[in-house]
């Protein structure tokens, strides 16, 4: 019974089925206008930092993979 009342209220408001989605889209656009986007130099610096960290982590994981692979071959073969 409660669902019928909610549906009736929506129909009376005239907002329709997609009113929530439309309002959400408007709110998202408003928030995106307030975002402080990085400039080109900040973006390049951040990208460089991320790439360096990824390369360092790759080398670290590769080192331990090499150690444990050789240790496992030594023990089990």
PyMOL commands that set and color helices and strands:
alter all, ss='L'
color gray80, all
select helices_A, chain A and resi 2-13+19-34+40-76
alter helices_A, ss='H'
color red, helices_A
deselect
rebuild
show_as cartoon
